[in-house]
Structures are given as structure tokens and as C-alpha cells.
Amino acid sequence: MATLQQEHLKVEQLQHATPDEIEHIAGRERDNLEGTIPAMATEAEIRDVLEKAFDYRGDITVTRKDGSTVEGYLYDRRNAATLEESVIRLMPTPKPGTPHERVNISYADVVGLKFSGRDTAAGKTFDAWVKKYWEKKAAGEKNIQIAPEKLD
């Protein structure tokens, strides 16, 4: 994950790039996290994993100190000076007949995390679309359009 200084340098570079150069600049590299269970032994690892979970576009499963688990989408986090003061905010995966709720979990209460849900943003680059476009065009298809993939 890039540091603030690295991000600042990227922004500086973009200020001096032409529109054509910007169009071809690679985006932020993303790890393939789907299905992984990262190590969370140190405070730095906990913070790093939870930051990656915030960027992840799928559900995660959090294991708490008491052994309970919460599966859902991590939509917000509050990164404070200590793990006890830092909080992640999840929307648990809805179950039939239960109301939609939001759950706050202290970083200090997190002992494990699994990237359990499908990463809905994986493989959704413009390059992937262009490749599919040319494959369809070569196959003789007409009226090729950008259409969203069904999420199930």
C-alpha cells in the first residue's frame, strides 16, 4: 500500500502529464486478496490488513476476541492513535427476516480477518473491456456495448 508521500509524488507527476499520458498511466496496483486470511500479529499488520479490507470491494469475515464472527462489507474505518480507539464499521450480510444493521468493531477486538466475499472489482479494468471488445468484433458481433456484469 502506498504511503502518503508516495501518493503525493504520484499527484505531482500527474500535474505535469498530458491528457494522453494520463490515459495510459497504470492505476493503483491491487493485491488479489479474495479468499486470503492475512497475518495480524502486530499492530502494524492489523492496521495494514484493515486498510486493505477497507479498499476491498467484497465482503470480509471478522473474527473477534470472543470468538464470534461478523461477515459483511467494511464501508468505513476510524484510524486513531491506539487500536482501542480505532474502529471499523461494517454492514453485515443481510439474512432473511433481519433488519439492516451496522456494526462497529474496535481494531483491538479484531483477531482475524478473511477476505471471504467475491471481489466485485477484480478484473474490471478498461484494458480487460477493450480485449473483450476486440474479441467480439473479431467474431463479427455488431452493436458492441459496455454492459455491467451481473453480480448474482
Sequence and secondary structure as in RCSB ss.txt:
>XXXX:A:sequence
MATLQQEHLKVEQLQHATPDEIEHIAGRERDNLEGTIPAMATEAEIRDVLEKAFDYRGDITVTRKDGSTVEGYLY
DRRNAATLEESVIRLMPTPKPGTPHERVNISYADVVGLKFSGRDTAAGKTFDAWVKKYWEKKAAGEKNIQIAPEK
LD
>XXXX:A:secstr
   HHHHHHHHHHHHTS HHHHHTS        TT      SHHHHHHHHHHHHH SS EEEEETTS EEEEEEE
EEE  SSTTT EEEEEE   TT     EEEEGGGEEEEE  S  TTTT  HHHHHHHHHHHHHTT  S       
  
